[in-house]
Amino acid sequence: MMELGHRPAVVSRGYGRRGHGIQIVADTASIRLDADEGGDEPFLLARRLPGVPVVVGGNRYEAGRHAVARFGVSALVLDDGFQHRTLAKDLEIVMARARAPWGSGRLLPGGPLREPLAALARAHLIVVTGARGPDDVGEVAADARRYAPGVPVLAARHVPTECWEAGAMRYLGPEALRGLKLFAFAGIGSPDGFRQTLEDTGAVETGFARFADHHWYTRAEVAALEQRARAASAVGLVTTEKDWARLRRLPPRGVPLYVLTVRLALLSGDVAWRTAFARACRAPCP
C-alpha cells in the first residue's frame, strides 16, 4: 500500500490485551505498548511494520477515526474485520485453510463460522493458506464458485524466514534448526500450520504441546515445558513469534528456546493480488 502512495495504519481489536479503550500500540516513531497491554498480534504487527501506526480498540470505527485524526493516514488495514460493517471497505480479503477450511460448517455457537458461506460474495479475494502447491485450493475454490462466482481464489503457504534463540536474542537463519531435536509448543489458531512449517526447516519434532489461541503462559507452564523437552530428549524448545510475545518475560531457564518467524508467500494469483490492491488504492491520498 505504501508503494501505491498511501500512508496506512493498522486497526485491530487487540484480543486478549489488558488495556482498555482505544490505545496506540505503535506510532510513526516507536512501539509504545507491549503485548500484554496492546495484544499479541498488534504488538507483532508493530514489530514487523516500523513507522506504521497500530491502533487497537473494541470499536473499529472509532479506532479508525482516531488513527486518521491522530496520524493523518490515508488508508486503514483492519485485522480480522470482515464482519465489521460500520466501516466502508474498499478491499475485503478472506483467508481460509486448505484443509477443513470451514470446520464443521456450522455457525457459532455450534461451529466456527460467524456468517453463512454466502457471505463470501462480499470478498474481493479469497486466499487459501497451507496450500501444498498452486492448485491446492480444491474445496475452497468449489465453494467460491457456488457462493462467490468470479472472486479470485489464491494459493499461499507460510514459509520460515527467521529464527532466533530467545535467551541471548541470537539471530539465526531457519536452516539452523535443521537436524535439531526440539520440543514444540504453540497457542495459536492453527497449530498444525506451525508444525508443517517447522517440518519444512528440517527440525526433528520430539513432542508437541497445544495451548489455546492467545494463551498467556505462566512460570509453572514454562517449567513444565522444559521438563517435557528433557523427557523427550530434545535439545531445546521451539515456538512461534506470536507465542514468544506472550512469554518473553518468562523465558525458559534450563533449555534454549528457539523462535521461528514466518511470512505468507503466494503460490498463485500474484497478478490478481496486485490488481485488487491497485484498484482499492486508486483514490489519491488526501
Backbone as CSV, one residue per row, in Angstrom:
resi,resn,N_x,N_y,N_z,CA_x,CA_y,CA_z,C_x,C_y,C_z
1,MET,0.826,-1.202,0.000,0.000,0.000,0.000,0.865,1.258,0.000
2,MET,1.982,1.195,0.705,2.894,2.332,0.703,3.499,2.527,-0.678
3,GLU,3.773,1.418,-1.371,4.292,1.522,-2.732,3.279,2.181,-3.662
4,LEU,2.001,2.038,-3.330,0.939,2.620,-4.151,0.605,4.048,-3.722
5,GLY,1.386,4.597,-2.801,1.237,6.003,-2.455,0.422,6.320,-1.225
6,HIS,0.027,5.296,-0.462,-0.797,5.540,0.716,0.025,5.548,2.004
7,ARG,-0.557,6.174,3.027,0.007,6.188,4.371,-0.936,5.355,5.248
8,PRO,-0.643,4.069,5.450,-1.592,3.198,6.145,-1.396,3.173,7.659
9,ALA,-2.453,2.757,8.331,-2.406,2.403,9.747,-3.131,1.079,9.907
10,VAL,-2.732,0.299,10.899,-3.392,-0.968,11.207,-4.355,-0.739,12.367
11,VAL,-5.573,-1.246,12.242,-6.576,-1.147,13.300,-6.990,-2.557,13.694
12,SER,-6.899,-2.855,14.988,-7.192,-4.196,15.482,-8.005,-4.108,16.767
13,ARG,-8.697,-5.174,17.074,-9.404,-5.239,18.355,-8.418,-5.340,19.510
14,GLY,-7.305,-6.037,19.285,-6.352,-6.251,20.374,-6.837,-7.321,21.328
15,TYR,-7.256,-8.455,20.777,-7.839,-9.526,21.592,-6.857,-9.991,22.667
16,GLY,-7.357,-10.155,23.891,-6.538,-10.652,24.990,-5.704,-9.598,25.687
17,ARG,-5.785,-8.355,25.241,-4.975,-7.309,25.871,-5.533,-6.952,27.245
18,ARG,-4.662,-6.398,28.070,-5.080,-5.987,29.405,-5.485,-4.521,29.448
19,GLY,-5.167,-3.787,28.393,-5.577,-2.394,28.326,-7.031,-2.278,27.902
20,HIS,-7.559,-1.057,27.969,-8.962,-0.825,27.643,-9.092,0.400,26.741
21,GLY,-10.222,0.459,26.045,-10.487,1.605,25.199,-9.592,1.629,23.972
22,ILE,-9.510,2.782,23.342,-8.650,2.953,22.174,-7.229,3.227,22.650
23,GLN,-6.285,2.449,22.143,-4.888,2.600,22.533,-3.998,2.595,21.296
24,ILE,-2.895,3.289,21.393,-1.900,3.310,20.325,-0.781,2.347,20.694
25,VAL,-0.700,1.247,19.962,0.370,0.271,20.200,1.681,0.790,19.627
26,ALA,1.603,1.424,18.474,2.797,1.996,17.840,2.403,3.253,17.090
27,ASP,3.288,4.245,17.142,3.091,5.434,16.323,4.099,5.404,15.180
28,THR,4.323,6.502,14.542,5.238,6.512,13.400,6.701,6.447,13.814
29,ALA,6.970,6.579,15.119,8.361,6.610,15.579,8.777,5.373,16.354
30,SER,7.857,4.779,17.132,8.275,3.686,18.010,7.080,2.862,18.464
31,ILE,7.383,1.699,19.064,6.366,0.857,19.696,6.135,1.386,21.107
32,ARG,4.879,1.619,21.451,4.555,2.245,22.728,3.971,1.288,23.750
33,LEU,3.391,0.172,23.303,2.789,-0.783,24.225,3.336,-2.175,23.979
34,ASP,3.519,-2.929,25.058,3.946,-4.316,24.952,2.733,-5.189,24.617
35,ALA,2.989,-6.490,24.434,1.921,-7.405,24.038,0.832,-7.517,25.091
36,ASP,1.193,-7.421,26.378,0.175,-7.585,27.409,-0.816,-6.432,27.420
37,GLU,-0.359,-5.226,27.125,-1.240,-4.067,27.120,-1.963,-3.883,25.785
38,GLY,-1.263,-4.158,24.695,-1.839,-3.893,23.384,-2.346,-5.106,22.636
39,GLY,-2.021,-6.321,23.124,-2.406,-7.538,22.417,-1.235,-8.128,21.665
40,ASP,-1.170,-9.463,21.605,-0.014,-10.120,20.993,0.096,-9.841,19.497
41,GLU,-1.015,-9.923,18.779,-0.953,-9.717,17.333,-0.651,-8.259,16.956
42,PRO,-1.297,-7.265,17.574,-0.912,-5.880,17.272,0.551,-5.587,17.596
43,PHE,1.057,-6.165,18.683,2.460,-5.962,19.042,3.377,-6.513,17.956
44,LEU,3.059,-7.698,17.449,3.887,-8.282,16.394,3.774,-7.487,15.100
45,LEU,2.587,-7.002,14.791,2.436,-6.166,13.596,3.279,-4.902,13.724
46,ALA,3.329,-4.343,14.925,4.148,-3.151,15.146,5.628,-3.455,14.957
47,ARG,6.062,-4.643,15.377,7.460,-5.035,15.188,7.781,-5.230,13.713
48,ARG,6.819,-5.775,12.983,7.044,-6.072,11.566,6.933,-4.832,10.675
49,LEU,6.209,-3.816,11.147,5.899,-2.659,10.300,6.378,-1.364,10.950
50,PRO,7.677,-1.184,11.081,8.173,0.049,11.707,7.719,1.285,10.942
51,GLY,7.258,2.275,11.690,6.794,3.515,11.078,5.319,3.536,10.740
52,VAL,4.650,2.361,10.836,3.217,2.280,10.547,2.444,2.310,11.867
53,PRO,1.535,3.251,12.060,0.758,3.283,13.300,-0.097,2.025,13.454
54,VAL,-0.173,1.526,14.692,-1.030,0.390,15.026,-1.934,0.828,16.174
55,VAL,-3.241,0.808,15.941,-4.221,1.290,16.911,-5.170,0.150,17.255
56,VAL,-5.473,-0.026,18.547,-6.398,-1.074,18.969,-7.612,-0.448,19.646
57,GLY,-8.746,-1.136,19.506,-9.978,-0.676,20.135,-11.110,-1.619,19.808
58,GLY,-12.006,-1.839,20.766,-13.134,-2.721,20.534,-14.066,-2.207,19.456
59,ASN,-14.181,-0.895,19.325,-14.998,-0.275,18.283,-14.068,0.104,17.130
60,ARG,-14.077,-0.700,16.069,-13.137,-0.465,14.960,-13.397,0.879,14.278
61,TYR,-14.660,1.274,14.224,-14.988,2.546,13.579,-14.328,3.704,14.327
62,GLU,-14.489,3.727,15.642,-13.899,4.807,16.433,-12.377,4.716,16.435
63,ALA,-11.845,3.496,16.484,-10.389,3.339,16.437,-9.842,3.834,15.102
64,GLY,-10.577,3.552,14.020,-10.154,4.034,12.711,-10.199,5.549,12.616
65,ARG,-11.264,6.150,13.152,-11.359,7.611,13.168,-10.197,8.222,13.954
66,HIS,-9.845,7.566,15.058,-8.737,8.062,15.877,-7.428,8.005,15.096
67,ALA,-7.219,6.917,14.360,-5.984,6.776,13.576,-5.885,7.864,12.511
68,VAL,-7.003,8.147,11.856,-6.999,9.181,10.815,-6.738,10.553,11.426
69,ALA,-7.419,10.842,12.542,-7.270,12.157,13.167,-5.879,12.351,13.758
70,ARG,-5.340,11.297,14.358,-4.059,11.424,15.059,-2.870,11.413,14.107
71,PHE,-2.930,10.568,13.086,-1.751,10.363,12.246,-1.927,10.832,10.805
72,GLY,-3.126,11.249,10.431,-3.337,11.705,9.069,-3.153,10.621,8.030
73,VAL,-3.495,9.379,8.386,-3.303,8.269,7.457,-4.338,8.340,6.340
74,SER,-4.009,7.722,5.220,-4.912,7.728,4.066,-5.528,6.365,3.801
75,ALA,-5.136,5.354,4.582,-5.693,4.012,4.406,-5.659,3.285,5.743
76,LEU,-6.669,2.464,5.977,-6.748,1.659,7.191,-6.754,0.188,6.816
77,VAL,-5.963,-0.598,7.534,-5.946,-2.047,7.367,-6.569,-2.650,8.617
78,LEU,-7.698,-3.330,8.459,-8.383,-3.946,9.591,-7.917,-5.379,9.757
79,ASP,-7.490,-5.697,10.958,-7.138,-7.067,11.309,-8.418,-7.780,11.724
80,ASP,-8.799,-8.820,10.972,-9.998,-9.597,11.274,-11.235,-8.698,11.255
81,GLY,-11.472,-8.055,10.108,-12.555,-7.081,10.048,-13.658,-7.387,9.057
82,PHE,-13.768,-8.631,8.606,-14.737,-8.946,7.554,-16.173,-8.680,7.998
83,GLN,-16.467,-8.920,9.288,-17.835,-8.743,9.775,-18.143,-7.314,10.228
84,HIS,-17.166,-6.429,10.184,-17.392,-5.073,10.680,-17.961,-4.201,9.562
85,ARG,-19.283,-3.982,9.603,-19.979,-3.243,8.549,-19.996,-1.740,8.811
86,THR,-19.559,-1.304,10.002,-19.602,0.129,10.307,-18.558,0.909,9.524
87,LEU,-17.583,0.206,8.968,-16.570,0.839,8.129,-16.781,0.406,6.685
88,ALA,-16.903,1.362,5.792,-16.989,1.037,4.367,-15.610,0.598,3.898
89,LYS,-15.525,-0.583,3.290,-14.227,-1.157,2.932,-14.064,-1.252,1.420
90,ASP,-12.876,-0.915,0.960,-12.572,-0.944,-0.468,-11.986,-2.274,-0.914
91,LEU,-11.499,-3.068,0.032,-10.899,-4.361,-0.304,-11.145,-5.319,0.849
92,GLU,-11.794,-6.441,0.541,-12.095,-7.477,1.533,-11.345,-8.742,1.150
93,ILE,-10.499,-9.233,2.053,-9.725,-10.447,1.806,-10.126,-11.496,2.833
94,VAL,-10.554,-12.650,2.366,-10.918,-13.764,3.237,-9.809,-14.804,3.179
95,MET,-9.350,-15.248,4.351,-8.336,-16.297,4.441,-9.024,-17.592,4.861
96,ALA,-8.669,-18.695,4.224,-9.246,-19.992,4.558,-8.165,-21.058,4.464
97,ARG,-8.199,-22.010,5.371,-7.217,-23.094,5.350,-7.521,-24.068,4.213
98,ALA,-6.474,-24.657,3.679,-6.648,-25.612,2.585,-7.377,-26.862,3.050
99,ARG,-7.110,-27.281,4.306,-7.732,-28.473,4.852,-8.852,-28.070,5.814
100,ALA,-10.046,-28.653,5.651,-11.204,-28.345,6.502,-11.360,-26.844,6.689
101,PRO,-11.513,-26.082,5.618,-11.497,-24.617,5.711,-12.596,-24.025,6.577
102,TRP,-13.742,-24.694,6.638,-14.871,-24.120,7.386,-15.198,-24.935,8.628
103,GLY,-14.267,-25.792,9.052,-14.526,-26.621,10.222,-15.740,-27.500,10.000
104,SER,-16.673,-27.459,10.939,-17.897,-28.255,10.825,-18.884,-27.648,9.837
105,GLY,-18.621,-26.403,9.424,-19.535,-25.718,8.518,-20.726,-25.087,9.205
106,ARG,-20.758,-25.167,10.534,-21.877,-24.614,11.292,-21.536,-23.224,11.822
107,LEU,-22.595,-22.455,12.068,-22.430,-21.120,12.623,-22.229,-21.193,14.130
108,LEU,-21.611,-20.152,14.682,-21.492,-20.030,16.133,-22.880,-20.079,16.780
109,PRO,-23.059,-20.721,17.942,-22.019,-21.369,18.753,-21.796,-22.835,18.416
110,GLY,-22.528,-23.348,17.429,-22.398,-24.757,17.087,-21.183,-25.091,16.265
111,GLY,-20.518,-24.073,15.700,-19.336,-24.273,14.874,-18.506,-23.006,14.842
112,PRO,-17.522,-22.946,13.946,-16.595,-21.812,13.944,-17.015,-20.627,13.078
113,LEU,-18.061,-20.789,12.265,-18.395,-19.737,11.301,-19.188,-18.600,11.943
114,ARG,-18.825,-17.376,11.598,-19.557,-16.202,12.075,-20.693,-15.828,11.127
115,GLU,-20.595,-16.264,9.883,-21.615,-15.979,8.874,-21.766,-17.201,7.981
116,PRO,-22.886,-17.307,7.269,-23.019,-18.379,6.280,-21.996,-18.203,5.158
117,LEU,-21.718,-19.275,4.442,-20.743,-19.213,3.355,-21.177,-18.254,2.249
118,ALA,-22.453,-17.943,2.186,-22.926,-16.990,1.179,-22.275,-15.621,1.351
119,ALA,-21.750,-15.338,2.551,-21.084,-14.052,2.802,-19.788,-13.923,2.011
120,LEU,-19.279,-15.036,1.473,-18.068,-14.969,0.646,-18.259,-14.055,-0.562
121,ALA,-19.494,-13.825,-0.938,-19.767,-12.968,-2.098,-19.281,-11.537,-1.874
122,ARG,-19.091,-11.138,-0.614,-18.594,-9.786,-0.330,-17.092,-9.664,-0.536
123,ALA,-16.395,-10.784,-0.622,-14.936,-10.758,-0.714,-14.479,-10.310,-2.097
124,HIS,-13.321,-9.670,-2.107,-12.665,-9.340,-3.372,-11.576,-10.363,-3.710
125,LEU,-11.019,-10.985,-2.674,-10.015,-12.039,-2.840,-10.259,-13.101,-1.779
126,ILE,-10.016,-14.358,-2.136,-10.034,-15.459,-1.174,-8.664,-16.126,-1.241
127,VAL,-7.968,-16.160,-0.113,-6.611,-16.704,-0.068,-6.627,-18.009,0.717
128,VAL,-6.178,-19.079,0.098,-6.127,-20.399,0.720,-4.741,-20.589,1.321
129,THR,-4.669,-20.677,2.646,-3.388,-20.832,3.329,-3.098,-22.308,3.590
130,GLY,-1.826,-22.615,3.764,-1.432,-24.002,3.992,-1.509,-24.853,2.747
131,ALA,-1.524,-24.207,1.591,-1.591,-24.949,0.328,-0.262,-25.646,0.063
132,ARG,-0.338,-26.846,-0.493,0.879,-27.600,-0.805,1.412,-27.273,-2.189
133,GLY,0.605,-26.567,-2.965,1.006,-26.171,-4.306,0.021,-25.164,-4.850
134,PRO,0.304,-24.596,-6.024,-0.559,-23.546,-6.580,-1.973,-24.000,-6.898
135,ASP,-2.168,-25.309,-7.058,-3.501,-25.813,-7.399,-4.221,-26.441,-6.209
136,ASP,-3.640,-26.335,-5.018,-4.207,-26.981,-3.831,-5.269,-26.082,-3.189
137,VAL,-6.315,-25.815,-3.937,-7.377,-24.915,-3.467,-8.758,-25.531,-3.684
138,GLY,-8.798,-26.841,-3.936,-10.000,-27.502,-4.425,-11.275,-27.213,-3.665
139,GLU,-11.301,-27.506,-2.350,-12.546,-27.354,-1.592,-12.981,-25.894,-1.520
140,VAL,-12.030,-25.008,-1.270,-12.365,-23.587,-1.171,-12.817,-23.054,-2.527
141,ALA,-12.123,-23.460,-3.588,-12.487,-22.993,-4.924,-13.892,-23.449,-5.306
142,ALA,-14.252,-24.675,-4.910,-15.597,-25.174,-5.217,-16.661,-24.343,-4.511
143,ASP,-16.411,-24.008,-3.243,-17.365,-23.182,-2.507,-17.414,-21.762,-3.076
144,ALA,-16.258,-21.263,-3.518,-16.227,-19.923,-4.110,-17.039,-19.884,-5.402
145,ARG,-16.932,-20.927,-6.206,-17.718,-20.965,-7.451,-19.211,-20.944,-7.150
146,ARG,-19.589,-21.554,-6.045,-21.010,-21.623,-5.690,-21.507,-20.324,-5.058
147,TYR,-20.724,-19.786,-4.124,-21.209,-18.651,-3.338,-20.622,-17.308,-3.771
148,ALA,-19.480,-17.332,-4.442,-18.822,-16.080,-4.825,-18.233,-16.204,-6.222
149,PRO,-19.060,-16.460,-7.213,-18.538,-16.646,-8.572,-17.792,-15.403,-9.047
150,GLY,-16.633,-15.651,-9.633,-15.831,-14.555,-10.153,-14.800,-14.014,-9.184
151,VAL,-14.888,-14.372,-7.900,-13.904,-13.901,-6.920,-12.640,-14.751,-7.054
152,PRO,-11.475,-14.139,-7.264,-10.237,-14.915,-7.414,-9.909,-15.708,-6.151
153,VAL,-9.462,-16.946,-6.343,-9.022,-17.809,-5.247,-7.527,-18.031,-5.404
154,LEU,-6.751,-17.599,-4.424,-5.293,-17.644,-4.490,-4.761,-18.705,-3.532
155,ALA,-3.654,-19.322,-3.891,-2.999,-20.295,-3.018,-1.802,-19.643,-2.337
156,ALA,-1.606,-19.977,-1.054,-0.485,-19.413,-0.299,-0.043,-20.404,0.771
157,ARG,1.158,-20.213,1.241,1.641,-21.029,2.354,2.586,-20.190,3.200
158,HIS,2.760,-20.599,4.456,3.698,-19.917,5.336,5.092,-20.505,5.132
159,VAL,6.056,-19.629,4.955,7.438,-20.074,4.782,8.276,-19.484,5.909
160,PRO,9.220,-20.262,6.452,10.072,-19.751,7.532,11.018,-18.685,7.009
161,THR,11.161,-17.619,7.771,12.019,-16.520,7.332,13.157,-16.230,8.290
162,GLU,12.960,-16.501,9.568,13.943,-16.109,10.562,13.804,-16.997,11.787
163,CYS,14.878,-17.121,12.530,14.858,-17.878,13.773,15.814,-17.204,14.740
164,TRP,15.447,-17.190,15.997,16.404,-16.700,16.983,16.307,-17.501,18.268
165,GLU,17.414,-17.506,18.992,17.467,-18.149,20.307,17.102,-17.078,21.312
166,ALA,15.980,-17.266,22.015,15.373,-16.179,22.778,16.205,-15.729,23.967
167,GLY,16.924,-16.645,24.606,17.676,-16.266,25.797,18.713,-15.201,25.525
168,ALA,19.484,-15.391,24.473,20.553,-14.446,24.123,20.136,-13.504,23.008
169,MET,18.883,-13.647,22.518,18.415,-12.876,21.358,19.432,-12.990,20.225
170,ARG,19.875,-14.214,20.011,20.866,-14.503,18.972,20.120,-14.892,17.703
171,TYR,20.261,-14.081,16.669,19.516,-14.306,15.435,20.226,-15.331,14.555
172,LEU,19.425,-16.262,14.043,19.919,-17.343,13.196,19.014,-17.429,11.966
173,GLY,19.453,-18.149,10.990,18.580,-18.459,9.873,17.756,-19.688,10.203
174,PRO,16.591,-19.878,9.559,15.786,-21.075,9.810,16.557,-22.367,9.583
175,GLU,17.570,-22.296,8.706,18.362,-23.503,8.437,19.126,-23.979,9.664
176,ALA,19.278,-23.115,10.672,19.984,-23.507,11.895,19.225,-24.583,12.662
177,LEU,17.930,-24.744,12.385,17.127,-25.745,13.085,17.240,-27.130,12.460
178,ARG,17.826,-27.211,11.284,17.878,-28.493,10.581,18.596,-29.540,11.429
179,GLY,17.917,-30.658,11.641,18.501,-31.763,12.383,18.401,-31.652,13.888
180,LEU,17.982,-30.498,14.417,17.876,-30.337,15.866,16.635,-31.057,16.392
181,LYS,16.797,-31.761,17.503,15.660,-32.387,18.169,15.030,-31.359,19.107
182,LEU,13.804,-30.961,18.792,13.160,-29.871,19.516,11.759,-30.268,19.967
183,PHE,11.391,-29.802,21.154,10.024,-29.971,21.646,9.267,-28.695,21.300
184,ALA,8.200,-28.823,20.538,7.468,-27.668,20.026,6.209,-27.404,20.845
185,PHE,5.812,-26.157,20.895,4.545,-25.795,21.527,4.009,-24.525,20.880
186,ALA,2.680,-24.364,20.944,2.065,-23.190,20.322,0.669,-22.969,20.875
187,GLY,0.321,-21.697,21.023,-1.024,-21.288,21.390,-1.540,-20.342,20.326
188,ILE,-1.865,-20.897,19.163,-2.316,-20.105,18.017,-3.548,-20.774,17.415
189,GLY,-4.172,-20.096,16.473,-5.406,-20.612,15.901,-5.234,-21.868,15.076
190,SER,-4.079,-22.005,14.414,-3.839,-23.153,13.541,-2.460,-23.747,13.827
191,PRO,-2.323,-24.483,14.934,-1.008,-25.025,15.291,-0.461,-26.028,14.290
192,ASP,-1.339,-26.703,13.549,-0.849,-27.673,12.569,-0.040,-26.982,11.478
193,GLY,-0.402,-25.748,11.149,0.372,-25.000,10.167,1.775,-24.718,10.661
194,PHE,1.903,-24.393,11.951,3.221,-24.173,12.541,4.046,-25.450,12.501
195,ARG,3.428,-26.577,12.788,4.157,-27.849,12.780,4.648,-28.189,11.372
196,GLN,3.835,-27.870,10.366,4.265,-28.108,8.990,5.439,-27.219,8.629
197,THR,5.383,-25.950,9.044,6.486,-25.034,8.766,7.747,-25.490,9.471
198,LEU,7.601,-25.956,10.701,8.754,-26.469,11.447,9.359,-27.672,10.733
199,GLU,8.510,-28.539,10.232,8.997,-29.696,9.468,9.753,-29.245,8.228
200,ASP,9.292,-28.163,7.611,9.955,-27.647,6.412,11.380,-27.183,6.695
201,THR,11.665,-26.795,7.938,13.025,-26.355,8.279,13.986,-27.528,8.425
202,GLY,13.453,-28.743,8.554,14.304,-29.901,8.782,14.511,-30.220,10.240
203,ALA,13.847,-29.481,11.139,13.939,-29.788,12.567,13.236,-31.113,12.855
204,VAL,13.655,-31.772,13.930,13.055,-33.043,14.341,12.174,-32.772,15.555
205,GLU,10.872,-32.872,15.382,9.938,-32.621,16.481,9.855,-33.856,17.375
206,THR,10.239,-33.700,18.645,10.196,-34.827,19.580,8.921,-34.841,20.413
207,GLY,8.124,-33.817,20.295,6.865,-33.736,21.028,6.214,-32.399,20.762
208,PHE,4.918,-32.309,21.097,4.195,-31.061,20.831,3.169,-30.817,21.922
209,ALA,3.095,-29.563,22.389,2.090,-29.144,23.370,1.222,-28.065,22.748
210,ARG,-0.074,-28.253,22.845,-1.036,-27.332,22.237,-1.719,-26.508,23.327
211,PHE,-1.767,-25.191,23.114,-2.457,-24.289,24.029,-3.518,-23.511,23.254
212,ALA,-4.431,-22.890,23.990,-5.478,-22.096,23.347,-4.870,-20.871,22.670
213,ASP,-5.547,-20.393,21.633,-5.101,-19.184,20.950,-5.061,-18.019,21.938
214,HIS,-4.026,-17.196,21.852,-3.821,-16.025,22.719,-3.536,-16.414,24.174
215,HIS,-3.131,-17.651,24.426,-2.882,-18.101,25.800,-1.689,-17.375,26.411
216,TRP,-1.873,-16.879,27.637,-0.776,-16.241,28.370,-0.142,-17.276,29.288
217,TYR,1.143,-17.508,29.098,1.842,-18.569,29.814,2.197,-18.148,31.235
218,THR,2.258,-19.151,32.115,2.693,-18.942,33.492,4.087,-19.527,33.668
219,ARG,4.750,-19.127,34.744,6.074,-19.680,35.033,5.999,-21.194,35.204
220,ALA,4.928,-21.679,35.838,4.788,-23.123,36.039,4.650,-23.851,34.706
221,GLU,3.925,-23.275,33.765,3.762,-23.912,32.457,5.075,-23.945,31.692
222,VAL,5.852,-22.871,31.780,7.150,-22.852,31.104,8.067,-23.907,31.705
223,ALA,8.051,-24.034,33.039,8.870,-25.056,33.697,8.432,-26.457,33.275
224,ALA,7.117,-26.660,33.138,6.615,-27.967,32.703,7.043,-28.267,31.275
225,LEU,7.071,-27.257,30.419,7.535,-27.456,29.046,9.009,-27.844,29.025
226,GLU,9.807,-27.238,29.885,11.221,-27.613,29.977,11.357,-29.079,30.371
227,GLN,10.563,-29.508,31.340,10.627,-30.900,31.786,10.227,-31.855,30.668
228,ARG,9.194,-31.493,29.927,8.757,-32.348,28.827,9.813,-32.409,27.728
229,ALA,10.499,-31.298,27.493,11.565,-31.289,26.489,12.689,-32.236,26.892
230,ARG,13.093,-32.183,28.152,14.164,-33.074,28.619,13.719,-34.529,28.536
231,ALA,12.468,-34.796,28.935,11.964,-36.167,28.904,11.906,-36.712,27.486
232,ALA,11.743,-35.828,26.509,11.666,-36.240,25.104,13.029,-36.211,24.421
233,SER,14.089,-36.005,25.207,15.470,-35.968,24.685,15.664,-34.848,23.670
234,ALA,14.946,-33.745,23.862,15.097,-32.587,22.978,16.247,-31.714,23.466
235,VAL,16.896,-31.038,22.532,17.984,-30.122,22.899,17.452,-28.721,23.180
236,GLY,16.151,-28.507,22.927,15.581,-27.195,23.179,14.097,-27.172,22.888
237,LEU,13.496,-26.024,23.145,12.097,-25.772,22.835,12.005,-24.895,21.592
238,VAL,10.890,-24.970,20.894,10.673,-24.100,19.740,9.210,-23.686,19.709
239,THR,8.957,-22.421,19.373,7.593,-21.917,19.334,7.472,-20.835,18.272
240,THR,6.297,-20.232,18.202,6.027,-19.197,17.208,6.396,-17.819,17.753
241,GLU,6.511,-16.875,16.846,6.785,-15.496,17.248,5.634,-14.940,18.081
242,LYS,4.419,-15.319,17.751,3.253,-14.857,18.498,3.276,-15.386,19.926
243,ASP,3.680,-16.640,20.118,3.790,-17.190,21.468,4.915,-16.511,22.237
244,TRP,6.022,-16.257,21.549,7.147,-15.579,22.205,6.714,-14.233,22.774
245,ALA,5.830,-13.521,22.062,5.367,-12.219,22.549,4.656,-12.346,23.885
246,ARG,4.057,-13.521,24.143,3.300,-13.716,25.379,4.109,-14.360,26.496
247,LEU,5.322,-14.791,26.206,6.116,-15.404,27.274,7.531,-14.848,27.356
248,ARG,7.810,-13.773,26.632,9.188,-13.299,26.585,9.677,-12.763,27.919
249,ARG,8.763,-12.461,28.831,9.180,-12.061,30.175,9.365,-13.265,31.095
250,LEU,9.048,-14.460,30.578,9.196,-15.697,31.354,9.997,-16.720,30.559
251,PRO,11.198,-16.395,30.117,11.943,-17.327,29.264,12.346,-18.582,30.034
252,PRO,12.441,-19.718,29.347,12.934,-20.932,29.999,14.325,-20.700,30.581
253,ARG,14.599,-21.355,31.684,15.874,-21.149,32.367,16.862,-22.283,32.147
254,GLY,16.337,-23.449,31.735,17.218,-24.604,31.668,17.517,-25.126,30.277
255,VAL,16.687,-24.774,29.287,16.904,-25.239,27.914,16.735,-24.058,26.966
256,PRO,17.395,-24.092,25.819,17.233,-22.996,24.854,15.806,-22.949,24.303
257,LEU,15.343,-21.746,24.016,14.058,-21.548,23.356,14.308,-20.906,22.004
258,TYR,13.910,-21.595,20.941,14.041,-21.068,19.588,12.687,-20.517,19.137
259,VAL,12.731,-19.371,18.485,11.519,-18.716,17.992,11.593,-18.673,16.472
260,LEU,10.563,-19.204,15.830,10.534,-19.280,14.373,9.532,-18.270,13.826
261,THR,9.974,-17.428,12.923,9.076,-16.461,12.286,8.762,-16.916,10.862
262,VAL,7.600,-16.499,10.387,7.149,-16.917,9.057,6.587,-15.714,8.311
263,ARG,6.427,-15.888,7.021,5.697,-14.917,6.204,4.805,-15.699,5.258
264,LEU,3.780,-15.030,4.759,2.857,-15.669,3.828,3.363,-15.451,2.409
265,ALA,3.574,-16.539,1.696,4.067,-16.467,0.319,2.980,-16.960,-0.631
266,LEU,2.661,-16.157,-1.623,1.680,-16.569,-2.623,2.269,-17.637,-3.531
267,LEU,1.492,-18.674,-3.790,1.882,-19.716,-4.737,1.181,-19.533,-6.077
268,SER,0.099,-18.779,-6.069,-0.627,-18.470,-7.307,-1.414,-17.186,-7.089
269,GLY,-1.764,-16.530,-8.179,-2.631,-15.362,-8.094,-1.939,-14.050,-7.819
270,ASP,-0.651,-13.958,-8.111,0.073,-12.714,-7.836,-0.535,-11.528,-8.592
271,VAL,-0.918,-11.751,-9.843,-1.499,-10.665,-10.640,-2.831,-10.218,-10.043
272,ALA,-3.666,-11.181,-9.634,-4.958,-10.840,-9.030,-4.760,-10.058,-7.736
273,TRP,-3.752,-10.447,-6.963,-3.440,-9.763,-5.699,-3.070,-8.303,-5.956
274,ARG,-2.135,-8.098,-6.863,-1.671,-6.738,-7.144,-2.774,-5.886,-7.786
275,THR,-3.561,-6.508,-8.630,-4.650,-5.776,-9.276,-5.687,-5.318,-8.260
276,ALA,-6.015,-6.199,-7.312,-7.009,-5.851,-6.293,-6.535,-4.683,-5.441
277,PHE,-5.264,-4.696,-5.072,-4.738,-3.596,-4.267,-4.669,-2.305,-5.079
278,ALA,-4.284,-2.418,-6.333,-4.204,-1.220,-7.175,-5.577,-0.569,-7.326
279,ARG,-6.618,-1.384,-7.488,-7.968,-0.839,-7.613,-8.428,-0.209,-6.304
280,ALA,-8.143,-0.887,-5.186,-8.579,-0.369,-3.889,-7.863,0.918,-3.524
281,CYS,-6.620,1.046,-3.979,-5.805,2.211,-3.612,-5.788,3.287,-4.686
282,ARG,-6.690,3.204,-5.637,-6.625,4.138,-6.755,-6.967,5.566,-6.347
283,ALA,-7.719,5.722,-5.250,-8.069,7.083,-4.820,-6.814,7.808,-4.371
284,PRO,-6.626,9.062,-4.770,-5.432,9.803,-4.366,-5.417,10.064,-2.873
285,CYS,-4.220,10.168,-2.317,-4.074,10.464,-0.899,-4.602,11.865,-0.612
286,PRO,-5.261,12.053,0.540,-5.740,13.395,0.880,-4.577,14.297,1.248
